Amino acid sequence: MSKLILVPTPVGNLNDITFRAVEILKEVDLILAEDTRTTSVLLKHFDIQNSMSAYHKFNEHKQVQNIIEKLQSGLSIALVSDAGTPGISDPGFLIVRECLKNNIPVETLPGATAFVPALVNSGLPCERFCFEGFLPQKKGRQKRLKELSEEKRTMIFYESPYRLIKTLQQFSDQFGEDRQVSVSRELTKIYEETVRGNLSEVISYFENNTVKGEIVIVLEGLNKKKETE
């Protein structure tokens, strides 16, 4: 049956993929991959021999109509990102929206995404939270930080290792150095690490240690009672 299927892929350890995800990737007519080189490693590991086409943030607007036409012709297509669930800080929203506009079925498999283990592992409240993904790098960054200064829920951010210390320092300036934070990197991989403490302590740690890998920052929300103590 013609449909678009969003397939989560491991954020690190390849064995975290689900049996169903492997089956789908073997069965579909085409796999749309954020980076075909990255996805080819995954496919080779699970002996998946299937056609791939590149679909990423630089070409998604040009490719979307072509993909819709392929789906309308009867093909089944899987969408994967380099790691995690497509659409979460990765391409996915645009093609899903266009499929729904054209009455093309869309299915999303459950599976890996980096922020869930980082949140649960942080020790910070996780019954209510807001996912911010990557903050604007320049324009709008300070405005967004100011808006978040009143956010009471636990906040989750993605960040590059090259900008981690700068971002933590901006958090300290905006939210106060005593705000609790948890920084996870290299989730599910050999060198997985989570550093917890207040912003001052965590900044000091990363200033004195090498920062590598994908980063998830989990930041405590505003606690007005705590702030006035």
C-alpha positions as protocol buffer text, in pm:
chain_id: "A"
residue {
  index: 1
  type: MET
  ca { x: 0 y: 0 z: 0 }
}
residue {
  index: 2
  type: SER
  ca { x: 124 y: 347 z: -85 }
}
residue {
  index: 3
  type: LYS
  ca { x: 221 y: 536 z: 230 }
}
residue {
  index: 4
  type: LEU
  ca { x: 495 y: 739 z: 395 }
}
residue {
  index: 5
  type: ILE
  ca { x: 649 y: 574 z: 700 }
}
residue {
  index: 6
  type: LEU
  ca { x: 868 y: 768 z: 943 }
}
residue {
  index: 7
  type: VAL
  ca { x: 1124 y: 529 z: 1088 }
}
residue {
  index: 8
  type: PRO
  ca { x: 1329 y: 624 z: 1396 }
}
residue {
  index: 9
  type: THR
  ca { x: 1691 y: 509 z: 1386 }
}
residue {
  index: 10
  type: PRO
  ca { x: 1936 y: 464 z: 1676 }
}
residue {
  index: 11
  type: VAL
  ca { x: 2098 y: 774 z: 1826 }
}
residue {
  index: 12
  type: GLY
  ca { x: 2417 y: 576 z: 1883 }
}
residue {
  index: 13
  type: ASN
  ca { x: 2406 y: 205 z: 1955 }
}
residue {
  index: 14
  type: LEU
  ca { x: 2280 y: 33 z: 1640 }
}
residue {
  index: 15
  type: ASN
  ca { x: 2118 y: -245 z: 1843 }
}
residue {
  index: 16
  type: ASP
  ca { x: 1859 y: 2 z: 1972 }
}
residue {
  index: 17
  type: ILE
  ca { x: 1667 y: -20 z: 1644 }
}
residue {
  index: 18
  type: THR
  ca { x: 1336 y: -208 z: 1666 }
}
residue {
  index: 19
  type: PHE
  ca { x: 1260 y: -534 z: 1483 }
}
residue {
  index: 20
  type: ARG
  ca { x: 970 y: -360 z: 1312 }
}
residue {
  index: 21
  type: ALA
  ca { x: 1191 y: -77 z: 1188 }
}
residue {
  index: 22
  type: VAL
  ca { x: 1427 y: -327 z: 1024 }
}
residue {
  index: 23
  type: GLU
  ca { x: 1134 y: -504 z: 860 }
}
residue {
  index: 24
  type: ILE
  ca { x: 993 y: -179 z: 723 }
}
residue {
  index: 25
  type: LEU
  ca { x: 1329 y: -68 z: 584 }
}
residue {
  index: 26
  type: LYS
  ca { x: 1358 y: -400 z: 402 }
}
residue {
  index: 27
  type: GLU
  ca { x: 1004 y: -392 z: 264 }
}
residue {
  index: 28
  type: VAL
  ca { x: 952 y: -35 z: 138 }
}
residue {
  index: 29
  type: ASP
  ca { x: 1017 y: 64 z: -222 }
}
residue {
  index: 30
  type: LEU
  ca { x: 1244 y: 356 z: -131 }
}
residue {
  index: 31
  type: ILE
  ca { x: 1426 y: 499 z: 171 }
}
residue {
  index: 32
  type: LEU
  ca { x: 1465 y: 875 z: 204 }
}
residue {
  index: 33
  type: ALA
  ca { x: 1781 y: 941 z: 405 }
}
residue {
  index: 34
  type: GLU
  ca { x: 1914 y: 1263 z: 557 }
}
residue {
  index: 35
  type: ASP
  ca { x: 2266 y: 1147 z: 471 }
}
residue {
  index: 36
  type: THR
  ca { x: 2290 y: 836 z: 254 }
}
residue {
  index: 37
  type: ARG
  ca { x: 2644 y: 768 z: 378 }
}
residue {
  index: 38
  type: THR
  ca { x: 2528 y: 753 z: 740 }
}
residue {
  index: 39
  type: THR
  ca { x: 2222 y: 545 z: 661 }
}
residue {
  index: 40
  type: SER
  ca { x: 2424 y: 304 z: 445 }
}
residue {
  index: 41
  type: VAL
  ca { x: 2619 y: 203 z: 757 }
}
residue {
  index: 42
  type: LEU
  ca { x: 2292 y: 117 z: 932 }
}
residue {
  index: 43
  type: LEU
  ca { x: 2157 y: -72 z: 632 }
}
residue {
  index: 44
  type: LYS
  ca { x: 2476 y: -271 z: 588 }
}
residue {
  index: 45
  type: HIS
  ca { x: 2477 y: -364 z: 958 }
}
residue {
  index: 46
  type: PHE
  ca { x: 2131 y: -519 z: 927 }
}
residue {
  index: 47
  type: ASP
  ca { x: 2182 y: -655 z: 574 }
}
residue {
  index: 48
  type: ILE
  ca { x: 1918 y: -426 z: 429 }
}
residue {
  index: 49
  type: GLN
  ca { x: 1953 y: -392 z: 54 }
}
residue {
  index: 50
  type: ASN
  ca { x: 1723 y: -120 z: -63 }
}
residue {
  index: 51
  type: SER
  ca { x: 1721 y: 194 z: -276 }
}
residue {
  index: 52
  type: MET
  ca { x: 1802 y: 526 z: -111 }
}
residue {
  index: 53
  type: SER
  ca { x: 1755 y: 889 z: -204 }
}
residue {
  index: 54
  type: ALA
  ca { x: 1887 y: 1196 z: -22 }
}
residue {
  index: 55
  type: TYR
  ca { x: 1630 y: 1407 z: 161 }
}
residue {
  index: 56
  type: HIS
  ca { x: 1767 y: 1679 z: 387 }
}
residue {
  index: 57
  type: LYS
  ca { x: 1712 y: 2041 z: 489 }
}
residue {
  index: 58
  type: PHE
  ca { x: 1896 y: 2173 z: 184 }
}
residue {
  index: 59
  type: ASN
  ca { x: 1684 y: 1994 z: -75 }
}
residue {
  index: 60
  type: GLU
  ca { x: 1354 y: 1908 z: 93 }
}
residue {
  index: 61
  type: HIS
  ca { x: 1160 y: 2197 z: -65 }
}
residue {
  index: 62
  type: LYS
  ca { x: 1280 y: 2093 z: -412 }
}
residue {
  index: 63
  type: GLN
  ca { x: 1219 y: 1723 z: -353 }
}
residue {
  index: 64
  type: VAL
  ca { x: 881 y: 1726 z: -182 }
}
residue {
  index: 65
  type: GLN
  ca { x: 664 y: 1736 z: -496 }
}
residue {
  index: 66
  type: ASN
  ca { x: 866 y: 1458 z: -658 }
}
residue {
  index: 67
  type: ILE
  ca { x: 817 y: 1244 z: -349 }
}
residue {
  index: 68
  type: ILE
  ca { x: 443 y: 1312 z: -345 }
}
residue {
  index: 69
  type: GLU
  ca { x: 423 y: 1197 z: -707 }
}
residue {
  index: 70
  type: LYS
  ca { x: 612 y: 876 z: -625 }
}
residue {
  index: 71
  type: LEU
  ca { x: 371 y: 805 z: -341 }
}
residue {
  index: 72
  type: GLN
  ca { x: 71 y: 878 z: -562 }
}
residue {
  index: 73
  type: SER
  ca { x: 207 y: 632 z: -816 }
}
residue {
  index: 74
  type: GLY
  ca { x: 181 y: 356 z: -556 }
}
residue {
  index: 75
  type: LEU
  ca { x: 524 y: 343 z: -395 }
}
residue {
  index: 76
  type: SER
  ca { x: 578 y: 293 z: -23 }
}
residue {
  index: 77
  type: ILE
  ca { x: 851 y: 521 z: 114 }
}
residue {
  index: 78
  type: ALA
  ca { x: 1037 y: 527 z: 447 }
}
residue {
  index: 79
  type: LEU
  ca { x: 1190 y: 845 z: 585 }
}
residue {
  index: 80
  type: VAL
  ca { x: 1489 y: 828 z: 820 }
}
residue {
  index: 81
  type: SER
  ca { x: 1719 y: 1090 z: 967 }
}
residue {
  index: 82
  type: ASP
  ca { x: 2082 y: 1039 z: 1066 }
}
residue {
  index: 83
  type: ALA
  ca { x: 1970 y: 951 z: 1419 }
}
residue {
  index: 84
  type: GLY
  ca { x: 1648 y: 956 z: 1616 }
}
residue {
  index: 85
  type: THR
  ca { x: 1295 y: 1031 z: 1496 }
}
residue {
  index: 86
  type: PRO
  ca { x: 1245 y: 1224 z: 1171 }
}
residue {
  index: 87
  type: GLY
  ca { x: 1079 y: 1560 z: 1230 }
}
residue {
  index: 88
  type: ILE
  ca { x: 1241 y: 1616 z: 1571 }
}
residue {
  index: 89
  type: SER
  ca { x: 1505 y: 1879 z: 1487 }
}
residue {
  index: 90
  type: ASP
  ca { x: 1544 y: 1700 z: 1152 }
}
residue {
  index: 91
  type: PRO
  ca { x: 1355 y: 1705 z: 819 }
}
residue {
  index: 92
  type: GLY
  ca { x: 1011 y: 1548 z: 832 }
}
residue {
  index: 93
  type: PHE
  ca { x: 744 y: 1809 z: 899 }
}
residue {
  index: 94
  type: LEU
  ca { x: 723 y: 1938 z: 541 }
}
residue {
  index: 95
  type: ILE
  ca { x: 674 y: 1602 z: 372 }
}
residue {
  index: 96
  type: VAL
  ca { x: 424 y: 1486 z: 637 }
}
residue {
  index: 97
  type: ARG
  ca { x: 219 y: 1801 z: 588 }
}
residue {
  index: 98
  type: GLU
  ca { x: 216 y: 1761 z: 210 }
}
residue {
  index: 99
  type: CYS
  ca { x: 119 y: 1394 z: 235 }
}
residue {
  index: 100
  type: LEU
  ca { x: -177 y: 1479 z: 457 }
}
residue {
  index: 101
  type: LYS
  ca { x: -284 y: 1756 z: 218 }
}
residue {
  index: 102
  type: ASN
  ca { x: -285 y: 1497 z: -62 }
}
residue {
  index: 103
  type: ASN
  ca { x: -466 y: 1228 z: 142 }
}
residue {
  index: 104
  type: ILE
  ca { x: -158 y: 1005 z: 144 }
}
residue {
  index: 105
  type: PRO
  ca { x: -140 y: 781 z: 454 }
}
residue {
  index: 106
  type: VAL
  ca { x: 139 y: 860 z: 700 }
}
residue {
  index: 107
  type: GLU
  ca { x: 261 y: 620 z: 968 }
}
residue {
  index: 108
  type: THR
  ca { x: 521 y: 691 z: 1236 }
}
residue {
  index: 109
  type: LEU
  ca { x: 697 y: 407 z: 1415 }
}
residue {
  index: 110
  type: PRO
  ca { x: 786 y: 447 z: 1784 }
}
residue {
  index: 111
  type: GLY
  ca { x: 1154 y: 446 z: 1862 }
}
residue {
  index: 112
  type: ALA
  ca { x: 1467 y: 634 z: 1946 }
}
residue {
  index: 113
  type: THR
  ca { x: 1497 y: 1004 z: 2015 }
}
residue {
  index: 114
  type: ALA
  ca { x: 1782 y: 1157 z: 2213 }
}
residue {
  index: 115
  type: PHE
  ca { x: 1591 y: 1388 z: 2444 }
}
residue {
  index: 116
  type: VAL
  ca { x: 1378 y: 1125 z: 2620 }
}
residue {
  index: 117
  type: PRO
  ca { x: 1663 y: 928 z: 2788 }
}
residue {
  index: 118
  type: ALA
  ca { x: 1843 y: 1255 z: 2863 }
}
residue {
  index: 119
  type: LEU
  ca { x: 1532 y: 1395 z: 3033 }
}
residue {
  index: 120
  type: VAL
  ca { x: 1451 y: 1085 z: 3236 }
}
residue {
  index: 121
  type: ASN
  ca { x: 1817 y: 1045 z: 3336 }
}
residue {
  index: 122
  type: SER
  ca { x: 1855 y: 1410 z: 3442 }
}
residue {
  index: 123
  type: GLY
  ca { x: 1691 y: 1382 z: 3782 }
}
residue {
  index: 124
  type: LEU
  ca { x: 1484 y: 1690 z: 3700 }
}
residue {
  index: 125
  type: PRO
  ca { x: 1101 y: 1685 z: 3693 }
}
residue {
  index: 126
  type: CYS
  ca { x: 985 y: 1513 z: 3373 }
}
residue {
  index: 127
  type: GLU
  ca { x: 607 y: 1493 z: 3412 }
}
residue {
  index: 128
  type: ARG
  ca { x: 581 y: 1826 z: 3230 }
}
residue {
  index: 129
  type: PHE
  ca { x: 852 y: 1967 z: 3000 }
}
residue {
  index: 130
  type: CYS
  ca { x: 909 y: 2177 z: 2690 }
}
residue {
  index: 131
  type: PHE
  ca { x: 1133 y: 2075 z: 2403 }
}
residue {
  index: 132
  type: GLU
  ca { x: 1320 y: 2370 z: 2250 }
}
residue {
  index: 133
  type: GLY
  ca { x: 1560 y: 2184 z: 2021 }
}
residue {
  index: 134
  type: PHE
  ca { x: 1834 y: 2411 z: 1884 }
}
residue {
  index: 135
  type: LEU
  ca { x: 1813 y: 2774 z: 1990 }
}
residue {
  index: 136
  type: PRO
  ca { x: 1855 y: 3038 z: 1717 }
}
residue {
  index: 137
  type: GLN
  ca { x: 2227 y: 3086 z: 1667 }
}
residue {
  index: 138
  type: LYS
  ca { x: 2212 y: 3463 z: 1622 }
}
residue {
  index: 139
  type: LYS
  ca { x: 1893 y: 3649 z: 1537 }
}
residue {
  index: 140
  type: GLY
  ca { x: 1625 y: 3595 z: 1798 }
}
residue {
  index: 141
  type: ARG
  ca { x: 1846 y: 3405 z: 2043 }
}
residue {
  index: 142
  type: GLN
  ca { x: 1844 y: 3660 z: 2326 }
}
residue {
  index: 143
  type: LYS
  ca { x: 1472 y: 3722 z: 2279 }
}
residue {
  index: 144
  type: ARG
  ca { x: 1400 y: 3351 z: 2311 }
}
residue {
  index: 145
  type: LEU
  ca { x: 1615 y: 3320 z: 2623 }
}
residue {
  index: 146
  type: LYS
  ca { x: 1431 y: 3612 z: 2780 }
}
residue {
  index: 147
  type: GLU
  ca { x: 1096 y: 3450 z: 2699 }
}
residue {
  index: 148
  type: LEU
  ca { x: 1212 y: 3126 z: 2861 }
}
residue {
  index: 149
  type: SER
  ca { x: 1313 y: 3304 z: 3184 }
}
residue {
  index: 150
  type: GLU
  ca { x: 952 y: 3259 z: 3306 }
}
residue {
  index: 151
  type: GLU
  ca { x: 919 y: 2896 z: 3190 }
}
residue {
  index: 152
  type: LYS
  ca { x: 830 y: 2674 z: 3487 }
}
residue {
  index: 153
  type: ARG
  ca { x: 857 y: 2342 z: 3307 }
}
residue {
  index: 154
  type: THR
  ca { x: 1182 y: 2152 z: 3261 }
}
residue {
  index: 155
  type: MET
  ca { x: 1343 y: 2268 z: 2935 }
}
residue {
  index: 156
  type: ILE
  ca { x: 1527 y: 2055 z: 2681 }
}
residue {
  index: 157
  type: PHE
  ca { x: 1780 y: 2184 z: 2427 }
}
residue {
  index: 158
  type: TYR
  ca { x: 2005 y: 2033 z: 2162 }
}
residue {
  index: 159
  type: GLU
  ca { x: 2348 y: 2186 z: 2119 }
}
residue {
  index: 160
  type: SER
  ca { x: 2674 y: 2146 z: 1933 }
}
residue {
  index: 161
  type: PRO
  ca { x: 2980 y: 2058 z: 2145 }
}
residue {
  index: 162
  type: TYR
  ca { x: 3150 y: 2366 z: 1997 }
}
residue {
  index: 163
  type: ARG
  ca { x: 2884 y: 2598 z: 2143 }
}
residue {
  index: 164
  type: LEU
  ca { x: 2810 y: 2414 z: 2468 }
}
residue {
  index: 165
  type: ILE
  ca { x: 3008 y: 2632 z: 2708 }
}
residue {
  index: 166
  type: LYS
  ca { x: 2884 y: 2954 z: 2546 }
}
residue {
  index: 167
  type: THR
  ca { x: 2524 y: 2835 z: 2570 }
}
residue {
  index: 168
  type: LEU
  ca { x: 2559 y: 2728 z: 2934 }
}
residue {
  index: 169
  type: GLN
  ca { x: 2711 y: 3067 z: 3015 }
}
residue {
  index: 170
  type: GLN
  ca { x: 2418 y: 3241 z: 2848 }
}
residue {
  index: 171
  type: PHE
  ca { x: 2182 y: 3027 z: 3054 }
}
residue {
  index: 172
  type: SER
  ca { x: 2371 y: 3128 z: 3368 }
}
residue {
  index: 173
  type: ASP
  ca { x: 2349 y: 3496 z: 3276 }
}
residue {
  index: 174
  type: GLN
  ca { x: 1976 y: 3472 z: 3200 }
}
residue {
  index: 175
  type: PHE
  ca { x: 1852 y: 3221 z: 3458 }
}
residue {
  index: 176
  type: GLY
  ca { x: 2113 y: 3245 z: 3735 }
}
residue {
  index: 177
  type: GLU
  ca { x: 2418 y: 3031 z: 3807 }
}
residue {
  index: 178
  type: ASP
  ca { x: 2234 y: 2823 z: 4069 }
}
residue {
  index: 179
  type: ARG
  ca { x: 1979 y: 2685 z: 3820 }
}
residue {
  index: 180
  type: GLN
  ca { x: 2009 y: 2305 z: 3802 }
}
residue {
  index: 181
  type: VAL
  ca { x: 2112 y: 2151 z: 3471 }
}
residue {
  index: 182
  type: SER
  ca { x: 2197 y: 1811 z: 3327 }
}
residue {
  index: 183
  type: VAL
  ca { x: 2415 y: 1773 z: 3017 }
}
residue {
  index: 184
  type: SER
  ca { x: 2418 y: 1439 z: 2835 }
}
residue {
  index: 185
  type: ARG
  ca { x: 2648 y: 1355 z: 2547 }
}
residue {
  index: 186
  type: GLU
  ca { x: 2720 y: 1051 z: 2331 }
}
residue {
  index: 187
  type: LEU
  ca { x: 2397 y: 885 z: 2445 }
}
residue {
  index: 188
  type: THR
  ca { x: 2394 y: 503 z: 2406 }
}
residue {
  index: 189
  type: LYS
  ca { x: 2757 y: 506 z: 2289 }
}
residue {
  index: 190
  type: ILE
  ca { x: 3073 y: 377 z: 2458 }
}
residue {
  index: 191
  type: TYR
  ca { x: 3167 y: 717 z: 2601 }
}
residue {
  index: 192
  type: GLU
  ca { x: 2818 y: 817 z: 2714 }
}
residue {
  index: 193
  type: GLU
  ca { x: 2834 y: 1078 z: 2988 }
}
residue {
  index: 194
  type: THR
  ca { x: 2586 y: 1283 z: 3191 }
}
residue {
  index: 195
  type: VAL
  ca { x: 2704 y: 1575 z: 3404 }
}
residue {
  index: 196
  type: ARG
  ca { x: 2462 y: 1719 z: 3660 }
}
residue {
  index: 197
  type: GLY
  ca { x: 2477 y: 2016 z: 3895 }
}
residue {
  index: 198
  type: ASN
  ca { x: 2405 y: 2385 z: 3892 }
}
residue {
  index: 199
  type: LEU
  ca { x: 2508 y: 2590 z: 3591 }
}
residue {
  index: 200
  type: SER
  ca { x: 2821 y: 2722 z: 3760 }
}
residue {
  index: 201
  type: GLU
  ca { x: 2942 y: 2371 z: 3845 }
}
residue {
  index: 202
  type: VAL
  ca { x: 2866 y: 2223 z: 3504 }
}
residue {
  index: 203
  type: ILE
  ca { x: 3030 y: 2515 z: 3320 }
}
residue {
  index: 204
  type: SER
  ca { x: 3343 y: 2465 z: 3530 }
}
residue {
  index: 205
  type: TYR
  ca { x: 3345 y: 2093 z: 3449 }
}
residue {
  index: 206
  type: PHE
  ca { x: 3326 y: 2139 z: 3073 }
}
residue {
  index: 207
  type: GLU
  ca { x: 3580 y: 2421 z: 3077 }
}
residue {
  index: 208
  type: ASN
  ca { x: 3827 y: 2164 z: 3208 }
}
residue {
  index: 209
  type: ASN
  ca { x: 3725 y: 1863 z: 3000 }
}
residue {
  index: 210
  type: THR
  ca { x: 3708 y: 1788 z: 2629 }
}
residue {
  index: 211
  type: VAL
  ca { x: 3358 y: 1813 z: 2484 }
}
residue {
  index: 212
  type: LYS
  ca { x: 3270 y: 1576 z: 2199 }
}
residue {
  index: 213
  type: GLY
  ca { x: 2955 y: 1421 z: 2056 }
}
residue {
  index: 214
  type: GLU
  ca { x: 2590 y: 1517 z: 2030 }
}
residue {
  index: 215
  type: ILE
  ca { x: 2467 y: 1720 z: 2327 }
}
residue {
  index: 216
  type: VAL
  ca { x: 2131 y: 1728 z: 2509 }
}
residue {
  index: 217
  type: ILE
  ca { x: 2087 y: 1994 z: 2778 }
}
residue {
  index: 218
  type: VAL
  ca { x: 1808 y: 1951 z: 3033 }
}
residue {
  index: 219
  type: LEU
  ca { x: 1749 y: 2269 z: 3233 }
}
residue {
  index: 220
  type: GLU
  ca { x: 1542 y: 2319 z: 3547 }
}
residue {
  index: 221
  type: GLY
  ca { x: 1237 y: 2540 z: 3506 }
}
residue {
  index: 222
  type: LEU
  ca { x: 1166 y: 2851 z: 3712 }
}
residue {
  index: 223
  type: ASN
  ca { x: 1082 y: 2774 z: 4075 }
}
residue {
  index: 224
  type: LYS
  ca { x: 966 y: 3106 z: 4221 }
}
residue {
  index: 225
  type: LYS
  ca { x: 957 y: 2968 z: 4573 }
}
residue {
  index: 226
  type: LYS
  ca { x: 1315 y: 2848 z: 4538 }
}
residue {
  index: 227
  type: GLU
  ca { x: 1422 y: 3177 z: 4377 }
}
residue {
  index: 228
  type: THR
  ca { x: 1302 y: 3378 z: 4679 }
}
residue {
  index: 229
  type: GLU
  ca { x: 1464 y: 3162 z: 4943 }
}
